[in-house]
Amino acid sequence: EAKVVGQGKDLALELAYDTKAEGAYPITLVTYEIACEKGNKAETLDATKSFLGYIASEDGQNLLKKDG
């Protein structure tokens, strides 16, 4: 389990590593994906943000569970 902690632009995940759930895998990997408004091509920035938002969404995560 994880919950978002912090405020505004200072966010992080607080993870519970002590799960005893049946079938749970004991290794956790957290990845932060950041799309900065400066330094990226303006013509692809919206698509990049949209993609990252989708893969972090419930639908995107369910797709990853299904298709890996």
Helices and strands as residue ranges (DSSP letters): E 2-7, E 10-15, H 42-56, H 58-67
